[in-house]
Each structure stands twice: as structure tokens, then as C-alpha cells.
């Protein structure tokens, strides 16, 4: 499990971390990434689960996910 794996890291180091994550996934390792950076999530994820107020509100495949639909799922519904 990686929690905000590239927070505070320069762009070159981010790219190296992304390469490592993708390499490990290609080798069959299951990786859970928690990140508030949507471009990061979209770039390295096969499947995306969105949570709001402690519950899963949406699930997307990499091909179906967009910043817009992730943000909509992350905003809590109000009455």
C-alpha cells in the first residue's frame, strides 16, 4: 500500500517512482495507491475506487475514469 507516494517529490523522481510501480504491477504484485493527485491516479491505475465520507461511492476501470467523474463521485451527496 502506497499512501501519497509522490507528495513533495520533484517531477523526475515522480517519474521514476511511477516506473517502479508499473514494473512491480507487471510482475504480478498487487499495489494499492492512495493519492489526492488525480493525474497520478489516472496515470498508474488499472482500477479506481472512489470514497466519500468513509464509503466507496464509485468504481472505474482505467479506460472509464476521468477527472470529472472521479470528482463527482468524491463529492458527498447532500439532501
C-alpha positions as CSV (number, residue, x, y, z in Angstrom):
1,X,0.0,0.0,0.0
2,X,1.4,3.4,-1.0
3,X,-0.1,6.5,0.6
4,X,0.6,9.7,-1.4
5,X,3.8,8.1,-2.8
6,X,5.0,11.2,-4.7
7,X,3.9,14.0,-2.4
8,X,6.6,16.6,-2.2
9,X,8.8,14.9,-4.8
10,X,10.2,16.6,-7.9
11,X,8.9,15.6,-11.4
12,X,11.9,13.4,-12.3
13,X,11.7,11.5,-9.0
14,X,7.9,11.1,-9.6
15,X,8.5,9.6,-13.0
16,X,11.0,7.1,-11.5
17,X,8.5,6.1,-8.8
18,X,5.8,5.6,-11.5
19,X,8.1,3.4,-13.5
20,X,8.8,1.3,-10.4
21,X,5.1,1.0,-9.5
22,X,4.2,-0.1,-13.1
23,X,7.1,-2.5,-13.2
24,X,6.1,-4.2,-9.9
25,X,2.4,-4.4,-11.2
26,X,3.6,-6.0,-14.4
27,X,5.5,-8.6,-12.3
28,X,2.2,-9.5,-10.7
29,X,2.4,-7.6,-7.4
30,X,-0.9,-6.1,-6.2
31,X,-0.5,-2.5,-5.3
32,X,-2.9,-0.2,-3.6
33,X,-2.2,3.5,-4.1
34,X,-3.9,6.3,-2.1
35,X,-3.5,9.7,-3.7
36,X,-5.2,13.0,-3.8
37,X,-3.5,13.8,-7.2
38,X,-5.9,12.8,-9.9
39,X,-3.4,12.8,-12.7
40,X,-1.3,10.4,-10.7
41,X,-4.2,8.1,-10.1
42,X,-5.2,8.2,-13.8
43,X,-1.7,7.5,-15.0
44,X,-0.9,4.4,-12.9
45,X,-4.2,2.7,-12.0
46,X,-5.9,-0.2,-13.6
47,X,-8.9,0.2,-11.3
48,X,-10.0,3.2,-9.3
49,X,-12.3,3.1,-6.2
50,X,-13.6,6.5,-5.0
51,X,-14.5,7.1,-1.4
52,X,-16.6,9.8,0.2
53,X,-17.5,10.0,3.9
54,X,-16.0,6.6,4.6
55,X,-17.9,4.7,1.9
56,X,-17.0,3.6,-1.7
57,X,-19.1,5.7,-4.0
58,X,-17.8,4.6,-7.4
59,X,-15.6,2.2,-9.2
60,X,-13.9,2.8,-12.6
61,X,-11.6,0.9,-14.9
62,X,-8.7,2.9,-16.2
63,X,-10.4,3.3,-19.5
64,X,-13.6,4.7,-18.0
65,X,-12.1,7.1,-15.4
66,X,-11.9,10.8,-16.0
67,X,-11.1,13.6,-13.6
68,X,-14.7,14.8,-13.9
69,X,-16.4,11.5,-13.0
70,X,-13.9,10.9,-10.1
71,X,-14.6,14.3,-8.7
72,X,-18.3,13.9,-8.9
73,X,-18.1,10.6,-7.1
74,X,-15.9,12.1,-4.4
75,X,-18.2,14.9,-3.5
76,X,-20.6,13.9,-0.8
77,X,-24.3,14.0,-1.7
78,X,-26.3,16.5,0.3
79,X,-30.1,16.4,1.0
